[in-house]
Amino acid sequence: MEINEYAYKLMELAKDNILIRYRFFDIALAKLKPVSETGVGCFYQKADSFYYDPVYLLRRYMDEEHIAVRAYMHILLHNILIHNFNINKLDKTYWNLAADIAVENIILDMDFASAALSRDEEEKKIIDMLKKNIPVFTADRIYRFFMTIGISEDAKENYESLFAIDRHIFWNTDNEEKQNDKNEIIISKEDWEKISRRIKTEISQFSSNKKFSENISDNIDYALRKRYNYKELLSHFMVVNEEIMLNDDEFDYIYYTYGLNTYGNMPIIEPLEYKEDKRVKDFVISLDTSASCSGDIIKKFLVKTYDILKNEESFFNKINLHIIQCDDRIQMDTKIESKYELDKFINNLRLKGNGATDFEPVFTYVEKLKKENEFTNLKGLIYFTDGYGAFPDIVPDYEVMFAFLYEDLSRPKIPGWALQVVMEDELYEY
């Protein structure tokens, strides 16, 4: 039997082995077909195909008899967790490494003897060390840890040699480029998201391995979380107001010029001096100054908000902004009436608090300000917090947005009347 045939049978056996043990991977396995490609010296995925070099595979098999199953599971999990989509903005080296570590951690939790490798114990030691600093062990959080803390070149090389199974050479190729090859079937991000949701449901029903079930379910939840754009959500806090400015939309230069030419200095239509525009006027920013929120990250949030609002299209010449600092009680309320005052406040930021977290005092205080006619038309309140606090029982009559730094699956769910946005990607721009 020749090399190609041996390698093909090995891959088919690997696929069957996974399917027999984990029936809920059936659709995912059907979407990813193994394809032999001699001379590449690696495993990699392109479109709907899992490419393997038969010579490379058999050489690895001589040292690790479970390499085919491990490679299949590794690449399969990358797809289920949507690792290979939308990564153009990321640092490729750290993202590749974080994604590999995340899927290897899941495979180790599977306790799947047919996928075991000799390096597993060493992998576990490094993963246990990383988990001390990364409680939610997903590719995104591992990546963020590497980008924030950094790792030495020696550690990076060690991690790459230990956790890598496949090469991610086509992860950054967009679908339009892939579709130039008519022989390839494109499986979209949306297709994999549907598969992931089904797998999550079936794992909870049929898997007896609680640790594995919770691990992959958390990773799927994190991969499929809905992402909101903070700039777009901030539009909810706009109010209609009349601003003195030239209204080009309602001004007709043809009639204007005709009047000047015909009657001398008498235009037929004067430009309107007022224009109705959506601008932020009355609103509140509440800062959680409990022990869990650092001054540096609060300042980043304020700067991000300021950068969005300071554009002429979304900011009044005069505003009525209250910046409230609160932990389990109101610590400070700073009234801001201009861009200059907001800029000064951010540059000289001094936080007060460091206690527990309670949201109720802010909403009670805002109601007090409303009764005192402090606001002409309060449109909304933005609450930057870790999310671990008591929500008010009464629904406010203005928009509320909770802005969280990180995605946290264990955080209490916010009330249905509030918006939420995760600021992790907005505040960390590498």
N, C-alpha and C positions, 0 to 999 in steps of 0.2 A: 504494500500500500504506500503511495507516495506522500510526500510531506503535506501537500495541500489538502489531501483527503483526511489525513490524521488530524490536522488542525481544524478542519471543518467539523469533524465528528466531536472533537473536544469542545468546540463552541456550542454545538447543538446539545451535548450532554449538560453543559453548564446552564444553558437556558432551561432545559427540562428540570434540572435539579432545583432551580429557583422556583419554578412554577409549581412543582409538587409540594414544596415546603410553604410557599407564600402565594396562595391562589389569587390574592387581591392585587398582585402585580401583573395579572394576565394581559390587560389592555396595554399597559406600558411596555411590556415585553413584545407584544405584537407590533408596536409602533417602531421598535428599534431592531432592525435586522442586521445580523453580522455579515460583513463583506471582507473577503480576503484581498490584501494588497501587498504584494511582495516588494521588499526593499525599503519600506518606510521605517522599520526598526522600532515600532511603538504601537500603542493603541490610541485611537482618536475617533471623534464623532464628526460627521458632516451631514447636515440635513437629517434624513431618517435612518442613516446607516452608521453602524459601529464597525469601524475598520480595524483590522488586525493584520499584522505581518505574520504569516504562518511559521517562518523560521524563528522569528523573535518569540512567538508564543510557545513553540516547542522547547526552545532553550530555557525560557523561564519556567516551563512546566517541569523540566528536569530537576530544578531546585525547589520549586513550590508547586505541588500537585494541585493546589486549589486556585491557581492564578487566574484561570479562565472564569470561574464563578465570581471571584473577587472583582475582576475587571468589569464583568457584566453588571454586577451590583453597583459598583462605584459610578459607572457612567449612567446607569439607570437612575440613580438617586440625584445626580446632577440635573437631569431633566425634570424629575418629579419636583425638585425644589427650585426650579426655574433659575438655576445658576448661570446658564449660558445665554441669557437674554438681557438686553439693556445694560451693558456694562461699559459702554464707550467712555463714560465720564470717570471710571474708576482707575486706580493704579493697578495695572494688570498683574504685576508680580504678587502683590499682597492679596488681590482678589482671588487669583488662582490658588494661592496657598490656603487662604481662609476657606474656600469652597471645598478643597480636598480634605482639610482637617474636619470640617463639618460632616461630610458624608462618611468618612472613616470612623468618626465617633458613633454614628448611627449603626454602621455595620458591626462594630464591636459590641454594641448593645443588643444586636440581634442574636448573639450567641449562636451563630450559624457555623457549625463545624466544617461544612463543605466550602466555606469561604475563608477559613482561617489561614493566616500566614505566620511565618516565624518571627516577624517583626512586631506582632500585635502587642506584646508586653511592653516593648519600648514605646509604642504609640500611646498606650494607656497612661504611662508615666507622664508623658508630655501633656496629654489632654487633661489629666488630673491637675497638673500644675497650672495650666491655662484657665481651668474652670474656677480657680480661686479668685481670679480677676474678671471672669466673664460668666456671670451666673446664668444668663440666657444664651445657650451655646448654639448660635446660628452663624451661618457664614457672614451675614451682615455685621453681627456684633464682634465676631473674631476679627474681621477686616478693620472695623473701627478701632479696636484695641491696638492692632498692629500700626495703624496710621497715627494714632494718638501717642502711644508709648514708644513705638519703634522696637525693632529687634536687631541684634547684631548680625553682621554678614555671615558669621559662622553658624549662628542659630538658624538663619534663613536657609542656608544651604543644607543644613541637617534636616530641617523640616521638609524641604522640597524632596530630598532623597528618600525620606521615610514615608511621607503621606501621598506622594504623587503616584498615580496609576496610569492615567492617560495624559495626553498632551492636548491643551486647549487651543490649538492653532486656528480653529474656525469659530471660536466663540465670539469674536469681534466682527464677523462678517454679517452684514445686514441681509435681510431677506431678498431685497431687490437684486443684490449681486448674486445670491444663490440661485435665483430663478433664471439666471442666464443659462444655466445648464438644464436643459429640458428633461434629462434623464433622472433628475433628483426630485423627490417629493418633499415639499416643505411642510413641516409640522409646526404650526404657529405657536406663539406663547399662549394664546387663548386655548388652543387644543390641549396643551400640557396642563394648563390650570384646571380644565375640566377633569382631566385624568387624575390630577392631584386631589381634587375634592372627593372624587369617588373613592380613591385609595384611602383617604383619611376616614371616610365613613365606614368602609369595610374593615379597616384595621381595628377600629373600636369595637366592632362586632365579633370578629373572628380571631384576633390575635390573643394568645394567652400570655404573651411576654409583656407585662405592664411597662417595664422600663423602656423597651424598644417602642411600644405604642405611643407612650407619652412623648418620647424624644422626637420621633418622626412627625407626630401630630403637631407639636409645637413648631417644628421647622416649617411644616406646610402652612400653618397659620401665619407665620411670620412672612413667608414667601408670597402668600396671597393677600396680605393685608392691603387695604385700600389706601393709596397714597394721595394726600391732598396738597395742593399748591398754596402756600401761605399767602402769596400775593393775591391769588384769586379769591381766597376766603376773606381777605381783608376788604374786598369789595362789598361784602355784606354789611359793612359798617359805614357805608356811604349814605349821606342824606341829600335830598334835593334842596338846593338853595340858590338864591339869585345873587350872582356875582357881577360886579361892574367890569365889563370887558366887551370888546367888539364881537358881535354875534355874526360871524361870516355865513352861517347856515341860512340866515333869514335876510341877508343883504344882497341885492341884485345890482351889480355894477353897471349893467346895460342902461337901466332907467336912471341911475345916478349920473352917469356920464352924459346921457341924452339931455337931462335937465340943465347941466352945466353948459353944454354947447348951445342949447336953444335959448335959455333964459339968462345967460351970463352966470352970475354967482349964485344961482338958485337951483340946487339939486332937487329933483322930484321926490326922492326918498332919502332920508337921513339914515345912517347906520344905527341900529338899535344899540343902546348903551348897556342893556342888561341881558344876560343870558342865564337860563336855568341850567345848572350843572350839578353833577353829583360830586360832592366833596365831603371829606371827613370833618365834622365840626365838634359835636359833643360826644365824647366817649371816655371810657375808663380803661386803664391798663392796671391790672392787679399783679403784683409780684409776690410769689411765695418765698418768703425769707426764712423758712424753717431750716433746720440743720442740714437737710438733704440737698438744698439748692445752693450752689456756689455763686459767689459774686461775679466771677469771670464769665460764667455762662449766662447769667442774667444780663450782664452788660452786652454780650453778643446778641441776645434776643432784642434788647432795646435798639441796638445799632441797626439790626436787620429791619425792624419795624420802621425806624426813622428813615432808612434808605428808601423804603417803599413809599412812605408818606410824603417825603419832602419834594417829590416831583410836582410840578405845577398842576398836573391833571388830577391829583388826588389829595391836595392839601389846601386848606383855607389860608388866606393871609393872616387871619386871626382864628385861633382855635380855642376850645375849652376842654382841655384834657386833664384828667385827674390820674396821677400815678400813685397807686396805693400800695404800701408795703404791709404785708400781713403774714404772721405765722399762725398762732392760735388766737391772736387778737390784732387789732389795727395798730401798727407801729408808726406809720407816717402817711400823710396825704400831701402830695406836692401838686399844686395847680400849675398847669402849663398853658400859656396863651399865645405863644409864637414859636416859630422854628428856632429862633435864637435861644429862648428859654429851654427848649427841649434839648438842644445841642449842649448847652451849659450844664443841664442836669446830668446828661449821660457822661460828660467829661469829668464831672466831679461827683460821680455816683458814690454814695455812702449808704450801705444797707443796714437796716435795724431788724433784729429778730433773733433767729437761731433756736426757736422753740419748736413745738409740734405744729402740725398742719390742720387748719380748720377753715373751710370755705365760707361758713355761715356769717362770720363777722363782716366780710366784705359786702355781701348782698344786703345785709341789714344796714350797713353804713351808707351804701348807695341809695337805698330807699329814703334814708334820712335826708341826704343831699337833694333828692328829687322834691321832697316835701318843702324844703327850704328854697325851692326855685333856683337851685344852682345850675340846672340844665334847662336849655330851651327845648331841645329835642334830642334826648339821649337815645342814640341808636344802638350802642352795644358796649359790651365789656369783654376784654381779652384777659384771660387768667393764665399766666405762665406758672406752671407748677409740676411737681412730680406725680400728682394725681392721687396721692394717698391722704384723703381728707373726707370730712363729712359734707355732703352736698345739701343745699337748702331744700326744704320741703315745699315751699311755694314757688311756682314757676314765674320767673321774672317777665315783665312786659317789654323787654328789650332783648336784642340778640346777645347770646353768650357763646364765646369760643374758649375752650380749654386748649392751651398750647403746651404739649409735653415735649421734653427733650428727647426721650427714648421711647421706642415701642416696648411696652412691658405687658406681656400676656397675663401676668398675675395681678395687674392693677385693677381696682374696682371699675366696673363699667360706668361711664358717665350717663347722666339722665338723657332721655330721648329728646328733650327740648334744647340741648346744647350741641354746638359743633365741636369737632376736635381736629387737631392737626398735630402731627409728630414733626418736630423741628430738627431732628438729627441731621438730615441731609442739608437743610437750609443753613444751619449754624456752623457746620464743619465743611469748609470748602478747601480742599487740598490742591 
